[in-house]
Amino acid sequence: MASKRDYYEILGVDKKADAKTIKAAYRKLALQYHPDRNKAPDAEAKFKEINEAYQVLSDEK
């Protein structure tokens, strides 16, 4: 059984973080791990994980 990802932990924010804090954390990490800027072998996977976390946490439904 796969463990559920903690999207707040991926972005490095508190569970009570507001949308502005989440967006700022996302932008910082996205720049850091973007495959065009970071040539590390795991950068693309980390970037995708960051994007997924942001999409889930920024969904205001």
CHARMM-style PDB file with segment names, atoms N, HN, CA, C and O in Angstrom:
ATOM      1  N   MET     1       0.842  -1.188   0.000  1.00  0.00      PROA
ATOM      2  CA  MET     1       0.000   0.000   0.000  1.00  0.00      PROA
ATOM      3  C   MET     1       0.884   1.248   0.000  1.00  0.00      PROA
ATOM      4  O   MET     1       1.737   1.411   0.873  1.00  0.00      PROA
ATOM      5  N   ALA     2       0.680   2.107  -0.962  1.00  0.00      PROA
ATOM      6  HN  ALA     2      -0.013   1.975  -1.671  1.00  0.00      PROA
ATOM      7  CA  ALA     2       1.480   3.321  -1.078  1.00  0.00      PROA
ATOM      8  C   ALA     2       1.031   4.352  -0.048  1.00  0.00      PROA
ATOM      9  O   ALA     2      -0.159   4.510   0.221  1.00  0.00      PROA
ATOM     10  N   SER     3       2.014   5.049   0.519  1.00  0.00      PROA
ATOM     11  HN  SER     3       2.981   4.921   0.299  1.00  0.00      PROA
ATOM     12  CA  SER     3       1.662   6.080   1.482  1.00  0.00      PROA
ATOM     13  C   SER     3       1.218   7.334   0.742  1.00  0.00      PROA
ATOM     14  O   SER     3       1.705   7.625  -0.350  1.00  0.00      PROA
ATOM     15  N   LYS     4       0.301   8.065   1.336  1.00  0.00      PROA
ATOM     16  HN  LYS     4      -0.095   7.828   2.224  1.00  0.00      PROA
ATOM     17  CA  LYS     4      -0.216   9.279   0.727  1.00  0.00      PROA
ATOM     18  C   LYS     4       0.818  10.391   0.874  1.00  0.00      PROA
ATOM     19  O   LYS     4       1.424  10.551   1.933  1.00  0.00      PROA
ATOM     20  N   ARG     5       1.013  11.153  -0.194  1.00  0.00      PROA
ATOM     21  HN  ARG     5       0.521  11.023  -1.055  1.00  0.00      PROA
ATOM     22  CA  ARG     5       1.984  12.242  -0.176  1.00  0.00      PROA
ATOM     23  C   ARG     5       1.466  13.410   0.651  1.00  0.00      PROA
ATOM     24  O   ARG     5       0.275  13.719   0.642  1.00  0.00      PROA
ATOM     25  N   ASP     6       2.376  14.047   1.358  1.00  0.00      PROA
ATOM     26  HN  ASP     6       3.344  13.797   1.366  1.00  0.00      PROA
ATOM     27  CA  ASP     6       2.036  15.251   2.103  1.00  0.00      PROA
ATOM     28  C   ASP     6       2.464  16.448   1.263  1.00  0.00      PROA
ATOM     29  O   ASP     6       3.635  16.827   1.251  1.00  0.00      PROA
ATOM     30  N   TYR     7       1.507  17.034   0.568  1.00  0.00      PROA
ATOM     31  HN  TYR     7       0.555  16.726   0.579  1.00  0.00      PROA
ATOM     32  CA  TYR     7       1.806  18.120  -0.349  1.00  0.00      PROA
ATOM     33  C   TYR     7       2.365  19.348   0.374  1.00  0.00      PROA
ATOM     34  O   TYR     7       3.183  20.079  -0.183  1.00  0.00      PROA
ATOM     35  N   TYR     8       1.929  19.568   1.589  1.00  0.00      PROA
ATOM     36  HN  TYR     8       1.264  18.974   2.041  1.00  0.00      PROA
ATOM     37  CA  TYR     8       2.463  20.691   2.361  1.00  0.00      PROA
ATOM     38  C   TYR     8       3.951  20.475   2.639  1.00  0.00      PROA
ATOM     39  O   TYR     8       4.752  21.405   2.548  1.00  0.00      PROA
ATOM     40  N   GLU     9       4.302  19.259   2.974  1.00  0.00      PROA
ATOM     41  HN  GLU     9       3.652  18.503   3.048  1.00  0.00      PROA
ATOM     42  CA  GLU     9       5.702  18.931   3.244  1.00  0.00      PROA
ATOM     43  C   GLU     9       6.551  19.078   1.980  1.00  0.00      PROA
ATOM     44  O   GLU     9       7.681  19.561   2.046  1.00  0.00      PROA
ATOM     45  N   ILE    10       6.014  18.665   0.837  1.00  0.00      PROA
ATOM     46  HN  ILE    10       5.096  18.272   0.784  1.00  0.00      PROA
ATOM     47  CA  ILE    10       6.742  18.783  -0.427  1.00  0.00      PROA
ATOM     48  C   ILE    10       7.089  20.246  -0.695  1.00  0.00      PROA
ATOM     49  O   ILE    10       8.200  20.556  -1.127  1.00  0.00      PROA
ATOM     50  N   LEU    11       6.140  21.141  -0.437  1.00  0.00      PROA
ATOM     51  HN  LEU    11       5.238  20.890  -0.086  1.00  0.00      PROA
ATOM     52  CA  LEU    11       6.377  22.570  -0.671  1.00  0.00      PROA
ATOM     53  C   LEU    11       7.066  23.251   0.502  1.00  0.00      PROA
ATOM     54  O   LEU    11       7.483  24.404   0.392  1.00  0.00      PROA
ATOM     55  N   GLY    12       7.189  22.550   1.622  1.00  0.00      PROA
ATOM     56  HN  GLY    12       6.850  21.614   1.711  1.00  0.00      PROA
ATOM     57  CA  GLY    12       7.869  23.103   2.784  1.00  0.00      PROA
ATOM     58  C   GLY    12       7.087  24.187   3.486  1.00  0.00      PROA
ATOM     59  O   GLY    12       7.668  25.140   4.004  1.00  0.00      PROA
ATOM     60  N   VAL    13       5.754  24.049   3.509  1.00  0.00      PROA
ATOM     61  HN  VAL    13       5.282  23.274   3.088  1.00  0.00      PROA
ATOM     62  CA  VAL    13       4.902  25.039   4.174  1.00  0.00      PROA
ATOM     63  C   VAL    13       4.072  24.360   5.267  1.00  0.00      PROA
ATOM     64  O   VAL    13       3.894  23.142   5.276  1.00  0.00      PROA
ATOM     65  N   ASP    14       3.578  25.178   6.172  1.00  0.00      PROA
ATOM     66  HN  ASP    14       3.722  26.167   6.165  1.00  0.00      PROA
ATOM     67  CA  ASP    14       2.725  24.705   7.250  1.00  0.00      PROA
ATOM     68  C   ASP    14       1.339  24.343   6.709  1.00  0.00      PROA
ATOM     69  O   ASP    14       0.896  24.896   5.703  1.00  0.00      PROA
ATOM     70  N   LYS    15       0.673  23.431   7.372  1.00  0.00      PROA
ATOM     71  HN  LYS    15       1.033  22.982   8.190  1.00  0.00      PROA
ATOM     72  CA  LYS    15      -0.669  23.019   6.938  1.00  0.00      PROA
ATOM     73  C   LYS    15      -1.685  24.162   7.018  1.00  0.00      PROA
ATOM     74  O   LYS    15      -2.749  24.091   6.402  1.00  0.00      PROA
ATOM     75  N   LYS    16      -1.365  25.194   7.764  1.00  0.00      PROA
ATOM     76  HN  LYS    16      -0.501  25.251   8.265  1.00  0.00      PROA
ATOM     77  CA  LYS    16      -2.259  26.347   7.890  1.00  0.00      PROA
ATOM     78  C   LYS    16      -1.861  27.488   6.954  1.00  0.00      PROA
ATOM     79  O   LYS    16      -2.380  28.598   7.071  1.00  0.00      PROA
ATOM     80  N   ALA    17      -0.941  27.217   6.025  1.00  0.00      PROA
ATOM     81  HN  ALA    17      -0.519  26.315   5.930  1.00  0.00      PROA
ATOM     82  CA  ALA    17      -0.441  28.257   5.124  1.00  0.00      PROA
ATOM     83  C   ALA    17      -1.547  28.770   4.209  1.00  0.00      PROA
ATOM     84  O   ALA    17      -2.405  28.014   3.754  1.00  0.00      PROA
ATOM     85  N   ASP    18      -1.502  30.076   3.954  1.00  0.00      PROA
ATOM     86  HN  ASP    18      -0.805  30.690   4.324  1.00  0.00      PROA
ATOM     87  CA  ASP    18      -2.493  30.665   3.049  1.00  0.00      PROA
ATOM     88  C   ASP    18      -2.022  30.523   1.597  1.00  0.00      PROA
ATOM     89  O   ASP    18      -0.901  30.083   1.339  1.00  0.00      PROA
ATOM     90  N   ALA    19      -2.887  30.899   0.661  1.00  0.00      PROA
ATOM     91  HN  ALA    19      -3.797  31.256   0.871  1.00  0.00      PROA
ATOM     92  CA  ALA    19      -2.609  30.733  -0.768  1.00  0.00      PROA
ATOM     93  C   ALA    19      -1.358  31.498  -1.194  1.00  0.00      PROA
ATOM     94  O   ALA    19      -0.597  31.023  -2.037  1.00  0.00      PROA
ATOM     95  N   LYS    20      -1.145  32.666  -0.622  1.00  0.00      PROA
ATOM     96  HN  LYS    20      -1.763  33.052   0.063  1.00  0.00      PROA
ATOM     97  CA  LYS    20       0.013  33.481  -0.976  1.00  0.00      PROA
ATOM     98  C   LYS    20       1.317  32.787  -0.567  1.00  0.00      PROA
ATOM     99  O   LYS    20       2.287  32.791  -1.325  1.00  0.00      PROA
ATOM    100  N   THR    21       1.340  32.201   0.611  1.00  0.00      PROA
ATOM    101  HN  THR    21       0.552  32.198   1.227  1.00  0.00      PROA
ATOM    102  CA  THR    21       2.518  31.486   1.101  1.00  0.00      PROA
ATOM    103  C   THR    21       2.788  30.246   0.268  1.00  0.00      PROA
ATOM    104  O   THR    21       3.937  29.944  -0.056  1.00  0.00      PROA
ATOM    105  N   ILE    22       1.727  29.529  -0.077  1.00  0.00      PROA
ATOM    106  HN  ILE    22       0.794  29.774   0.187  1.00  0.00      PROA
ATOM    107  CA  ILE    22       1.860  28.319  -0.903  1.00  0.00      PROA
ATOM    108  C   ILE    22       2.424  28.682  -2.273  1.00  0.00      PROA
ATOM    109  O   ILE    22       3.311  27.999  -2.785  1.00  0.00      PROA
ATOM    110  N   LYS    23       1.908  29.756  -2.864  1.00  0.00      PROA
ATOM    111  HN  LYS    23       1.187  30.311  -2.448  1.00  0.00      PROA
ATOM    112  CA  LYS    23       2.378  30.177  -4.182  1.00  0.00      PROA
ATOM    113  C   LYS    23       3.842  30.595  -4.134  1.00  0.00      PROA
ATOM    114  O   LYS    23       4.609  30.263  -5.039  1.00  0.00      PROA
ATOM    115  N   ALA    24       4.236  31.312  -3.102  1.00  0.00      PROA
ATOM    116  HN  ALA    24       3.614  31.582  -2.367  1.00  0.00      PROA
ATOM    117  CA  ALA    24       5.628  31.757  -2.976  1.00  0.00      PROA
ATOM    118  C   ALA    24       6.566  30.559  -2.832  1.00  0.00      PROA
ATOM    119  O   ALA    24       7.634  30.525  -3.443  1.00  0.00      PROA
ATOM    120  N   ALA    25       6.168  29.587  -2.030  1.00  0.00      PROA
ATOM    121  HN  ALA    25       5.301  29.614  -1.534  1.00  0.00      PROA
ATOM    122  CA  ALA    25       6.987  28.384  -1.852  1.00  0.00      PROA
ATOM    123  C   ALA    25       7.092  27.609  -3.160  1.00  0.00      PROA
ATOM    124  O   ALA    25       8.163  27.112  -3.510  1.00  0.00      PROA
ATOM    125  N   TYR    26       5.984  27.510  -3.875  1.00  0.00      PROA
ATOM    126  HN  TYR    26       5.115  27.913  -3.591  1.00  0.00      PROA
ATOM    127  CA  TYR    26       5.973  26.824  -5.166  1.00  0.00      PROA
ATOM    128  C   TYR    26       6.934  27.503  -6.144  1.00  0.00      PROA
ATOM    129  O   TYR    26       7.752  26.836  -6.777  1.00  0.00      PROA
ATOM    130  N   ARG    27       6.835  28.807  -6.263  1.00  0.00      PROA
ATOM    131  HN  ARG    27       6.171  29.349  -5.749  1.00  0.00      PROA
ATOM    132  CA  ARG    27       7.673  29.536  -7.226  1.00  0.00      PROA
ATOM    133  C   ARG    27       9.160  29.362  -6.909  1.00  0.00      PROA
ATOM    134  O   ARG    27       9.977  29.173  -7.810  1.00  0.00      PROA
ATOM    135  N   LYS    28       9.494  29.426  -5.642  1.00  0.00      PROA
ATOM    136  HN  LYS    28       8.830  29.579  -4.911  1.00  0.00      PROA
ATOM    137  CA  LYS    28      10.893  29.260  -5.230  1.00  0.00      PROA
ATOM    138  C   LYS    28      11.412  27.867  -5.610  1.00  0.00      PROA
ATOM    139  O   LYS    28      12.489  27.733  -6.191  1.00  0.00      PROA
ATOM    140  N   LEU    29      10.635  26.844  -5.276  1.00  0.00      PROA
ATOM    141  HN  LEU    29       9.760  26.953  -4.804  1.00  0.00      PROA
ATOM    142  CA  LEU    29      11.062  25.473  -5.568  1.00  0.00      PROA
ATOM    143  C   LEU    29      11.029  25.171  -7.060  1.00  0.00      PROA
ATOM    144  O   LEU    29      11.890  24.452  -7.566  1.00  0.00      PROA
ATOM    145  N   ALA    30      10.044  25.715  -7.765  1.00  0.00      PROA
ATOM    146  HN  ALA    30       9.345  26.299  -7.354  1.00  0.00      PROA
ATOM    147  CA  ALA    30       9.949  25.478  -9.205  1.00  0.00      PROA
ATOM    148  C   ALA    30      11.168  26.046  -9.923  1.00  0.00      PROA
ATOM    149  O   ALA    30      11.698  25.415 -10.837  1.00  0.00      PROA
ATOM    150  N   LEU    31      11.610  27.216  -9.521  1.00  0.00      PROA
ATOM    151  HN  LEU    31      11.180  27.729  -8.778  1.00  0.00      PROA
ATOM    152  CA  LEU    31      12.817  27.792 -10.114  1.00  0.00      PROA
ATOM    153  C   LEU    31      14.046  26.961  -9.769  1.00  0.00      PROA
ATOM    154  O   LEU    31      14.930  26.765 -10.604  1.00  0.00      PROA
ATOM    155  N   GLN    32      14.093  26.482  -8.550  1.00  0.00      PROA
ATOM    156  HN  GLN    32      13.375  26.640  -7.872  1.00  0.00      PROA
ATOM    157  CA  GLN    32      15.242  25.697  -8.095  1.00  0.00      PROA
ATOM    158  C   GLN    32      15.356  24.356  -8.821  1.00  0.00      PROA
ATOM    159  O   GLN    32      16.463  23.921  -9.142  1.00  0.00      PROA
ATOM    160  N   TYR    33      14.235  23.701  -9.080  1.00  0.00      PROA
ATOM    161  HN  TYR    33      13.336  24.054  -8.819  1.00  0.00      PROA
ATOM    162  CA  TYR    33      14.255  22.351  -9.640  1.00  0.00      PROA
ATOM    163  C   TYR    33      13.839  22.269 -11.108  1.00  0.00      PROA
ATOM    164  O   TYR    33      13.730  21.168 -11.649  1.00  0.00      PROA
ATOM    165  N   HSD    34      13.605  23.399 -11.761  1.00  0.00      PROA
ATOM    166  HN  HSD    34      13.693  24.293 -11.321  1.00  0.00      PROA
ATOM    167  CA  HSD    34      13.206  23.357 -13.166  1.00  0.00      PROA
ATOM    168  C   HSD    34      14.296  22.657 -13.977  1.00  0.00      PROA
ATOM    169  O   HSD    34      15.473  22.995 -13.853  1.00  0.00      PROA
ATOM    170  N   PRO    35      13.915  21.687 -14.803  1.00  0.00      PROA
ATOM    171  CA  PRO    35      14.917  20.911 -15.557  1.00  0.00      PROA
ATOM    172  C   PRO    35      15.826  21.753 -16.461  1.00  0.00      PROA
ATOM    173  O   PRO    35      16.950  21.341 -16.750  1.00  0.00      PROA
ATOM    174  N   ASP    36      15.364  22.912 -16.906  1.00  0.00      PROA
ATOM    175  HN  ASP    36      14.451  23.247 -16.672  1.00  0.00      PROA
ATOM    176  CA  ASP    36      16.212  23.778 -17.731  1.00  0.00      PROA
ATOM    177  C   ASP    36      17.303  24.467 -16.911  1.00  0.00      PROA
ATOM    178  O   ASP    36      18.327  24.878 -17.457  1.00  0.00      PROA
ATOM    179  N   ARG    37      17.085  24.591 -15.611  1.00  0.00      PROA
ATOM    180  HN  ARG    37      16.253  24.257 -15.167  1.00  0.00      PROA
ATOM    181  CA  ARG    37      18.041  25.275 -14.734  1.00  0.00      PROA
ATOM    182  C   ARG    37      18.833  24.313 -13.866  1.00  0.00      PROA
ATOM    183  O   ARG    37      19.943  24.628 -13.439  1.00  0.00      PROA
ATOM    184  N   ASN    38      18.272  23.148 -13.604  1.00  0.00      PROA
ATOM    185  HN  ASN    38      17.369  22.892 -13.951  1.00  0.00      PROA
ATOM    186  CA  ASN    38      18.900  22.175 -12.720  1.00  0.00      PROA
ATOM    187  C   ASN    38      19.135  20.894 -13.510  1.00  0.00      PROA
ATOM    188  O   ASN    38      18.185  20.231 -13.928  1.00  0.00      PROA
ATOM    189  N   LYS    39      20.378  20.557 -13.709  1.00  0.00      PROA
ATOM    190  HN  LYS    39      21.149  21.096 -13.369  1.00  0.00      PROA
ATOM    191  CA  LYS    39      20.722  19.396 -14.534  1.00  0.00      PROA
ATOM    192  C   LYS    39      20.885  18.113 -13.712  1.00  0.00      PROA
ATOM    193  O   LYS    39      21.344  17.101 -14.241  1.00  0.00      PROA
ATOM    194  N   ALA    40      20.519  18.142 -12.441  1.00  0.00      PROA
ATOM    195  HN  ALA    40      20.146  18.965 -12.011  1.00  0.00      PROA
ATOM    196  CA  ALA    40      20.603  16.938 -11.607  1.00  0.00      PROA
ATOM    197  C   ALA    40      19.672  15.866 -12.166  1.00  0.00      PROA
ATOM    198  O   ALA    40      18.612  16.186 -12.704  1.00  0.00      PROA
ATOM    199  N   PRO    41      20.056  14.605 -12.043  1.00  0.00      PROA
ATOM    200  CA  PRO    41      19.243  13.519 -12.603  1.00  0.00      PROA
ATOM    201  C   PRO    41      17.809  13.453 -12.056  1.00  0.00      PROA
ATOM    202  O   PRO    41      16.890  13.032 -12.759  1.00  0.00      PROA
ATOM    203  N   ASP    42      17.630  13.869 -10.808  1.00  0.00      PROA
ATOM    204  HN  ASP    42      18.376  14.211 -10.237  1.00  0.00      PROA
ATOM    205  CA  ASP    42      16.303  13.782 -10.203  1.00  0.00      PROA
ATOM    206  C   ASP    42      15.518  15.094 -10.268  1.00  0.00      PROA
ATOM    207  O   ASP    42      14.420  15.181  -9.718  1.00  0.00      PROA
ATOM    208  N   ALA    43      16.061  16.102 -10.926  1.00  0.00      PROA
ATOM    209  HN  ALA    43      16.953  16.031 -11.372  1.00  0.00      PROA
ATOM    210  CA  ALA    43      15.415  17.424 -10.955  1.00  0.00      PROA
ATOM    211  C   ALA    43      14.038  17.372 -11.615  1.00  0.00      PROA
ATOM    212  O   ALA    43      13.094  17.988 -11.121  1.00  0.00      PROA
ATOM    213  N   GLU    44      13.915  16.646 -12.723  1.00  0.00      PROA
ATOM    214  HN  GLU    44      14.682  16.146 -13.124  1.00  0.00      PROA
ATOM    215  CA  GLU    44      12.630  16.596 -13.420  1.00  0.00      PROA
ATOM    216  C   GLU    44      11.556  15.936 -12.563  1.00  0.00      PROA
ATOM    217  O   GLU    44      10.422  16.413 -12.515  1.00  0.00      PROA
ATOM    218  N   ALA    45      11.902  14.848 -11.889  1.00  0.00      PROA
ATOM    219  HN  ALA    45      12.823  14.461 -11.928  1.00  0.00      PROA
ATOM    220  CA  ALA    45      10.939  14.159 -11.026  1.00  0.00      PROA
ATOM    221  C   ALA    45      10.520  15.054  -9.863  1.00  0.00      PROA
ATOM    222  O   ALA    45       9.341  15.106  -9.512  1.00  0.00      PROA
ATOM    223  N   LYS    46      11.475  15.756  -9.269  1.00  0.00      PROA
ATOM    224  HN  LYS    46      12.432  15.714  -9.554  1.00  0.00      PROA
ATOM    225  CA  LYS    46      11.177  16.663  -8.157  1.00  0.00      PROA
ATOM    226  C   LYS    46      10.294  17.815  -8.648  1.00  0.00      PROA
ATOM    227  O   LYS    46       9.362  18.225  -7.955  1.00  0.00      PROA
ATOM    228  N   PHE    47      10.587  18.333  -9.839  1.00  0.00      PROA
ATOM    229  HN  PHE    47      11.343  18.001 -10.402  1.00  0.00      PROA
ATOM    230  CA  PHE    47       9.797  19.420 -10.416  1.00  0.00      PROA
ATOM    231  C   PHE    47       8.348  18.978 -10.617  1.00  0.00      PROA
ATOM    232  O   PHE    47       7.422  19.726 -10.306  1.00  0.00      PROA
ATOM    233  N   LYS    48       8.153  17.777 -11.129  1.00  0.00      PROA
ATOM    234  HN  LYS    48       8.905  17.169 -11.381  1.00  0.00      PROA
ATOM    235  CA  LYS    48       6.798  17.250 -11.327  1.00  0.00      PROA
ATOM    236  C   LYS    48       6.075  17.084  -9.999  1.00  0.00      PROA
ATOM    237  O   LYS    48       4.882  17.371  -9.898  1.00  0.00      PROA
ATOM    238  N   GLU    49       6.787  16.627  -8.991  1.00  0.00      PROA
ATOM    239  HN  GLU    49       7.756  16.395  -9.073  1.00  0.00      PROA
ATOM    240  CA  GLU    49       6.198  16.462  -7.660  1.00  0.00      PROA
ATOM    241  C   GLU    49       5.774  17.818  -7.087  1.00  0.00      PROA
ATOM    242  O   GLU    49       4.704  17.937  -6.491  1.00  0.00      PROA
ATOM    243  N   ILE    50       6.609  18.825  -7.268  1.00  0.00      PROA
ATOM    244  HN  ILE    50       7.479  18.728  -7.752  1.00  0.00      PROA
ATOM    245  CA  ILE    50       6.301  20.180  -6.804  1.00  0.00      PROA
ATOM    246  C   ILE    50       5.069  20.718  -7.525  1.00  0.00      PROA
ATOM    247  O   ILE    50       4.193  21.313  -6.897  1.00  0.00      PROA
ATOM    248  N   ASN    51       4.998  20.513  -8.831  1.00  0.00      PROA
ATOM    249  HN  ASN    51       5.709  20.030  -9.341  1.00  0.00      PROA
ATOM    250  CA  ASN    51       3.839  20.964  -9.607  1.00  0.00      PROA
ATOM    251  C   ASN    51       2.556  20.284  -9.145  1.00  0.00      PROA
ATOM    252  O   ASN    51       1.518  20.931  -9.004  1.00  0.00      PROA
ATOM    253  N   GLU    52       2.631  18.981  -8.913  1.00  0.00      PROA
ATOM    254  HN  GLU    52       3.474  18.456  -9.028  1.00  0.00      PROA
ATOM    255  CA  GLU    52       1.448  18.254  -8.447  1.00  0.00      PROA
ATOM    256  C   GLU    52       0.975  18.793  -7.101  1.00  0.00      PROA
ATOM    257  O   GLU    52      -0.219  19.007  -6.895  1.00  0.00      PROA
ATOM    258  N   ALA    53       1.910  19.010  -6.196  1.00  0.00      PROA
ATOM    259  HN  ALA    53       2.881  18.836  -6.364  1.00  0.00      PROA
ATOM    260  CA  ALA    53       1.558  19.531  -4.871  1.00  0.00      PROA
ATOM    261  C   ALA    53       0.892  20.897  -4.995  1.00  0.00      PROA
ATOM    262  O   ALA    53      -0.116  21.160  -4.339  1.00  0.00      PROA
ATOM    263  N   TYR    54       1.448  21.757  -5.827  1.00  0.00      PROA
ATOM    264  HN  TYR    54       2.267  21.544  -6.359  1.00  0.00      PROA
ATOM    265  CA  TYR    54       0.876  23.089  -5.989  1.00  0.00      PROA
ATOM    266  C   TYR    54      -0.516  23.030  -6.602  1.00  0.00      PROA
ATOM    267  O   TYR    54      -1.417  23.746  -6.166  1.00  0.00      PROA
ATOM    268  N   GLN    55      -0.697  22.190  -7.602  1.00  0.00      PROA
ATOM    269  HN  GLN    55       0.034  21.608  -7.956  1.00  0.00      PROA
ATOM    270  CA  GLN    55      -2.009  22.077  -8.248  1.00  0.00      PROA
ATOM    271  C   GLN    55      -3.065  21.616  -7.251  1.00  0.00      PROA
ATOM    272  O   GLN    55      -4.185  22.128  -7.248  1.00  0.00      PROA
ATOM    273  N   VAL    56      -2.718  20.666  -6.420  1.00  0.00      PROA
ATOM    274  HN  VAL    56      -1.809  20.250  -6.422  1.00  0.00      PROA
ATOM    275  CA  VAL    56      -3.682  20.156  -5.433  1.00  0.00      PROA
ATOM    276  C   VAL    56      -3.988  21.227  -4.385  1.00  0.00      PROA
ATOM    277  O   VAL    56      -5.152  21.462  -4.058  1.00  0.00      PROA
ATOM    278  N   LEU    57      -2.955  21.871  -3.862  1.00  0.00      PROA
ATOM    279  HN  LEU    57      -2.010  21.680  -4.127  1.00  0.00      PROA
ATOM    280  CA  LEU    57      -3.158  22.834  -2.782  1.00  0.00      PROA
ATOM    281  C   LEU    57      -3.761  24.155  -3.258  1.00  0.00      PROA
ATOM    282  O   LEU    57      -4.390  24.865  -2.473  1.00  0.00      PROA
ATOM    283  N   SER    58      -3.579  24.488  -4.521  1.00  0.00      PROA
ATOM    284  HN  SER    58      -3.068  23.911  -5.159  1.00  0.00      PROA
ATOM    285  CA  SER    58      -4.125  25.758  -5.008  1.00  0.00      PROA
ATOM    286  C   SER    58      -5.518  25.611  -5.595  1.00  0.00      PROA
ATOM    287  O   SER    58      -6.120  26.604  -6.002  1.00  0.00      PROA
ATOM    288  N   ASP    59      -6.039  24.403  -5.646  1.00  0.00      PROA
ATOM    289  HN  ASP    59      -5.550  23.596  -5.315  1.00  0.00      PROA
ATOM    290  CA  ASP    59      -7.385  24.164  -6.167  1.00  0.00      PROA
ATOM    291  C   ASP    59      -8.394  24.660  -5.147  1.00  0.00      PROA
ATOM    292  O   ASP    59      -8.487  24.117  -4.046  1.00  0.00      PROA
ATOM    293  N   GLU    60      -9.151  25.690  -5.507  1.00  0.00      PROA
ATOM    294  HN  GLU    60      -9.076  26.131  -6.402  1.00  0.00      PROA
ATOM    295  CA  GLU    60     -10.084  26.328  -4.561  1.00  0.00      PROA
ATOM    296  C   GLU    60     -11.510  25.825  -4.682  1.00  0.00      PROA
ATOM    297  O   GLU    60     -12.445  26.580  -4.416  1.00  0.00      PROA
ATOM    298  N   LYS    61     -11.703  24.602  -5.066  1.00  0.00      PROA
ATOM    299  HN  LYS    61     -10.944  23.988  -5.282  1.00  0.00      PROA
ATOM    300  CA  LYS    61     -13.067  24.053  -5.193  1.00  0.00      PROA
ATOM    301  C   LYS    61     -13.669  23.780  -3.848  1.00  0.00      PROA
ATOM    302  OT1 LYS    61     -14.807  23.318  -3.763  1.00  0.00      PROA
TER     303      LYS     61
END
